Amino acid sequence: MARSVFDKVAKEWVSPEVYARRQAVRSDAGANASDLPSPRLIRDIEPYKSMVTGEVITSRSKHRDHLRRHDLVELGNERPKKHQPVRTAAQKKRSIEQIKQAARDVGMDVL
């Protein structure tokens, strides 16, 4: 029975000789590759319907414009931070007084 090797790139079984020739060609091609940075092409986004306006967004540029126009933020996998409402000094003082009054109501000594 003849021995064969699975070529993962071609996704087929070949003889060891054929596999060795293919590997040599592939390594030569890799040796000629440049170390310089090259552009990365990213395909455009799939069209989607905006949850804010109902309009169909068909490109990345329209997506960015839509986010800016409606003061939106795009989230990925990160968890959104819990929103802490900003309290004014008067609101803080009122909260402290309410806590002190509640403590007095149950018989606690409050400074």
Secondary structure as the mmCIF struct_conf table of DSSP 4:
data_model
#
loop_
_struct_conf.conf_type_id
_struct_conf.id
_struct_conf.beg_label_comp_id
_struct_conf.beg_label_asym_id
_struct_conf.beg_label_seq_id
_struct_conf.end_label_comp_id
_struct_conf.end_label_asym_id
_struct_conf.end_label_seq_id
STRN STRN1 VAL A 5 ASP A 7
TURN_TY1_P TURN_TY1_P1 LYS A 8 LYS A 11
STRN STRN2 GLU A 12 VAL A 14
HELX_RH_AL_P HELX_RH_AL_P1 PRO A 16 ALA A 31
TURN_TY1_P TURN_TY1_P2 ASN A 32 ASN A 32
BEND BEND1 ALA A 33 ALA A 33
BEND BEND2 LEU A 36 LEU A 36
HELX_LH_PP_P HELX_LH_PP_P1 ARG A 43 PRO A 47
STRN STRN3 TYR A 48 LYS A 49
TURN_TY1_P TURN_TY1_P3 MET A 51 THR A 53
HELX_LH_PP_P HELX_LH_PP_P2 GLU A 55 GLU A 55
STRN STRN4 VAL A 56 ILE A 57
BEND BEND3 SER A 59 SER A 59
HELX_RH_AL_P HELX_RH_AL_P2 ARG A 60 ARG A 69
TURN_TY1_P TURN_TY1_P4 HIS A 70 ASP A 71
BEND BEND4 ASN A 77 GLU A 78
HELX_LH_PP_P HELX_LH_PP_P3 ARG A 79 HIS A 83
HELX_RH_AL_P HELX_RH_AL_P3 ALA A 89 ASP A 105
TURN_TY1_P TURN_TY1_P5 VAL A 106 GLY A 107
#
